[in-house]
């Protein structure tokens, strides 16, 4: 297959498949980061937040099962090649979360809405992708590197994941520990009777988690069997938005990659899901103030996602699947930033009565 497709195209195909799964989960299962936070804070419902727990648990169990059977080499994954930078996780997560609240969506959510015909999300996707590249290799790149310096892991250094740390201290198998953590997390989410009754949500949460597992397994397979040293990665939606814009402008001299395939997959899955439900319709922004707020939020998400080395999906699901040190910290910071942003939008920081 690699002889026909080529390594980069094969990785993009893997991204496409997983992206479709995520797009369908967003449109058919209402799998959404900001929606989960809003429901928890303002609607008194934990179902969509528990969906995140099930998705994370599924991704963890799946990723460490791959490791157990030699189908995923943890040191090859992009999140485990550098030491954790705590300040980047906290500050990047807060910036991203606040921007998510202003924009009304994260990058993944904007793609899912765009697939359903929401042209307001097209602006968010474009601006977020451009802002990400401004921070990656543009005018702010040097400042980002200075403020948040990365350090490659030394040879033999313990991988920055909790199971690998415990393995180094006790000798207990990291893959088996990871599988156990994933199963326990899923079980904990299902202690709620409301959640157990939400069978559709459980199904689509599991699909979202499996999409991450597909990404890890597919890119590892391409690396092991191909001739190009591609990255072993899974889904995230900060830099890949910029990659997609760049590819669309320079395709004749550029190559596809996993991220571009993933972006296209979410759009395709969201379109299919919205069409199946009869929800596809073109929508545009009629309020300049709303558009201004969304553009500002998209800029913050682009910057924050790059600083934190991942967005709500990239850190909150993909990096979490490895139980990477920074994942829960970043995810909590995103939630805190989003809660602050929502409070700002709703009450303007008025003191609580």
Phi, psi and omega in degrees: 000320181294331177297328181275311185278323191089155186297314183295318179293324178295318177297320178296323178295320176299315178298321179299314181298310179295323178297320176299318178300316180291320178298320177293320179297323180292315186276323183266332182251359181057040179279110189208135181292302184295323178299321178296318180293316179298315179299319182291319186276325190239343181250354178068023180241133180256005187301309184289332174289323175293330173302319178298319178298319179293318178298316179296315179299318178296316180295319178296308181300319181292315181296317181284337171293319175301317178297318182300324182260014176073020181262356175214124178261107187308317181297342179281340186289147188296330183282343186249023178257353179228157177288152180289137176247095186304318183296328177292320179298314183291306184292317179297319178296316179297315179297315181297313182298318179296317178297324179299318179295318180296319183282338182084007182191155167272181180299318178297315180296323178295319177298318180296320178290322178298321176298339177265005175102007182276103183287342174299324180290336177299320178295316179300315181298313181297311184293319180296318178298317178294317180297323178299317181287332173299323180277332182282308186222008182262206186300334182263003184298315183296319179295321179296315181295322179292317183284327184229069183293136177264151178228124177292145179294141176284157178301128180083356180290142181297135179297143184281059174230150182297315179299322180288328175294314179297321178299320180292333182270328188239341183086358178290138185302125178298315178301318180293322176298316181297316179300317180298317179299316180299315181295317180297320180296317177299314180299321180296321179293332183271005176289342179278127177297324178298320179289318181298331179281344183269071187295322179298317181294322177299315181299311184287332173296318178296321178298318178299318177295320180293331177300322177294318179297319177301318179299312179299311183295318184292313181290327175295319179296318179296317178299317184287331186249352181263193183240000182246133180284073180282163179283143171270109190215171171219197198284138172201157189223053169244279178302321180300334174295316176294320177301319182293316177300315180297318180296319180297333181270337188228030187301326183292338179238020184227173179234154173291161173213178182303315184298318179296317177298321180295316178300313179298324181294317179298317178300315181294314180297320179293321178296315179298315181296316180291326178292319179298324181272355182071027183258357183291127174199147180283132178227145179227163180275127180252357183243110181303329180292322177295317180297319179299316179296319181293321178296315178299318178296321179295321177298313180298320179296319178300314179293311184297320180297322179288316180299316182279356182062044177148153181264198179298328175275314184300315178267317186288344180229306185291306178293327178297330180297338177265357187053042175297138183311316187284343188297305180295326179295313180296318181296318177294322177295321176298316179297317179295317178297320179293318178299319178295317179295319179295319178297320178299315181292323186277316187240355180064031182064023174296141181297141180295139180271000000 
